[in-house]
Amino acid sequence: MYYFTYDPWIGKLLYLEDLYVIQAYRGLGIGAEMLKRLSQASTDYYTRRGALELSSEEGRHLFRFNREELMDMAGEE
């Protein structure tokens, strides 16, 4: 489950709340592998675009873009 939220200092955010694996596939490590791959893909995506990783030492990832990087990325799309 995911939803969009809004932070007045950052703007629109995508928040991943839960990831569900159907009963027949639980206990096989599928959910953990999906989260691992999603985390790596997200980290790669944002760092390639110039985001600074702010809190990996806490066991979670928080990225920030400066205005210049966002404008550059917008021009690529």
C-alpha positions as CSV (number, residue, x, y, z in Angstrom):
1,M,0.0,0.0,0.0
2,Y,1.2,3.4,-0.8
3,Y,-0.1,6.9,-0.8
4,F,0.9,10.4,-1.6
5,T,1.4,12.9,1.2
6,Y,2.4,16.5,1.3
7,D,5.1,18.2,3.3
8,P,5.0,22.0,3.4
9,W,8.8,22.3,3.2
10,I,9.4,19.5,0.7
11,G,6.2,19.2,-1.4
12,K,4.5,16.1,-2.7
13,L,5.9,12.8,-1.4
14,L,5.2,9.1,-2.2
15,Y,5.0,7.0,1.0
16,L,5.2,3.2,0.9
17,E,3.2,2.0,3.9
18,D,3.0,-1.8,3.4
19,L,4.0,-4.5,1.0
20,Y,1.8,-7.5,0.9
21,V,2.7,-11.1,-0.1
22,I,-0.2,-13.4,-0.6
23,Q,-0.4,-16.3,1.8
24,A,0.8,-19.0,-0.6
25,Y,4.1,-17.3,-1.0
26,R,4.8,-16.1,2.6
27,G,7.8,-17.5,4.4
28,L,9.9,-17.8,1.2
29,G,11.7,-14.6,1.6
30,I,9.9,-13.0,-1.3
31,G,8.8,-9.9,0.6
32,A,12.3,-9.3,2.0
33,E,13.8,-9.7,-1.5
34,M,11.3,-7.2,-3.0
35,L,12.0,-4.6,-0.3
36,K,15.8,-5.1,-0.8
37,R,15.5,-4.6,-4.5
38,L,13.1,-1.7,-4.2
39,S,15.5,0.0,-1.7
40,Q,18.5,-0.5,-4.0
41,A,16.6,0.7,-7.1
42,S,15.4,3.8,-5.2
43,T,18.9,4.5,-3.8
44,D,20.5,4.1,-7.3
45,Y,17.8,6.3,-8.9
46,Y,18.1,9.2,-6.6
47,T,21.9,9.2,-6.2
48,R,22.4,9.1,-10.0
49,R,20.3,12.3,-10.1
50,G,22.4,14.1,-7.5
51,A,20.4,13.5,-4.4
52,L,22.3,13.5,-1.1
53,E,21.6,10.4,1.1
54,L,21.0,11.9,4.6
55,S,20.4,9.0,7.0
56,S,21.6,5.6,5.8
57,E,23.4,5.1,9.1
58,E,20.0,5.0,10.8
59,G,18.9,1.9,8.8
60,R,16.6,3.9,6.5
61,H,17.0,6.1,3.6
62,L,16.1,9.8,3.3
63,F,17.1,11.7,0.2
64,R,17.1,15.4,-0.6
65,F,17.3,17.2,-3.9
66,N,18.5,20.8,-4.2
67,R,16.5,23.0,-6.6
68,E,19.2,22.9,-9.3
69,E,19.2,19.1,-9.4
70,L,15.4,19.0,-9.6
71,M,15.3,21.5,-12.4
72,D,18.0,19.5,-14.3
73,M,16.0,16.3,-13.8
74,A,12.8,18.0,-15.0
75,G,14.5,18.9,-18.2
76,E,15.5,15.3,-18.8
77,E,12.0,13.9,-18.6
